[in-house]
Amino acid sequence: MRIITDKKDRFGNFPIWFNSHNLRDINDYLQSRYDGFKFAIIIDASKGECAPLEKPLPVYFLDEIAEEAAEWAGKKLVDKNL
């Protein structure tokens, strides 16, 4: 499985790119190297039908896209440390 970590997506984020759609392999890789982090795979079905997954497949650190996801849901993130 080929993995790319230094490629930007179209939004300027640096996801981990996997040249595989095998979720077991992706999970095993992430757990062995990033245990304790949360990740997200974005599947955009907003156009009425789900397009085929990109290849390579971008997997995001959840904290990198949390604000974007909250904005899309019409919510605001709150800093719990305040």
N, C-alpha and C positions, 0 to 999 in steps of 0.2 A: 504494500500500500504506500503510495507516494504522499508525502505531507509537505505543505508549503506554509511557512510562518511569516514571511516578510513581504507578502503581497497585499496591497490595499484593495478594498472593495470599492464600489462606485460611490459610497458615502464617506470614504476616508477612514473607515475602520480597518483594523488589521486582524481579521479572523484567522483561525487555523483552517487551512484548506485541505480537504481529503479527496484523493482521487479514487474514492470508493463510496458506495452507498450502503455498505454493510455496517449496520448500526452496532453490532457486537464488536467488530474490529475497532470502530471509532470509540466506543465506550472503553474498551480495554486499553487503548492508547491513552485516552484522557485520564483514566484512573491511575495508570502507571506513572504519569508525569505531572499531573495537576490535581492530585487528590485534595479535596477540600474546596474546590472551586465549583461553580455552577455554570452550565453552558446552555446555549440555545441554538436550535436549527430553525430558521425561519422558512415556513412554507406559505407562500402567498397564494391564497385561493380567492382573492378579492375580485377577480375578473370573471367570476362565474364558473370557471372550471380550473382545476389545479394543473398548472403547467408541469412538464417534467422537471425533476430536480436538476439543478446546475451540476456540471461536472467540470472542474472539481467542486465539491460541496463545501461551502463556508460554514464553520461552526464558531459561534461567537461566545466570548466570555459574557455572561449574563449582565454583569455590572456595566459593560460597555454600551449595551443597547437598552438598558432599563428606562432611561429618560425617553427615548424614542418610542418604546412600547407603551409607556404611561401616556404620552401625548396622543398616540394613536387611539388609546382607550378613553380619551377625554378626561384623564386624571392627572394629578401633579404629584411628583415625588416629594416626600417629607423627610427632612433630616431628623432622624430619631435621636441624634446626639445633642440636639439643642434643648 
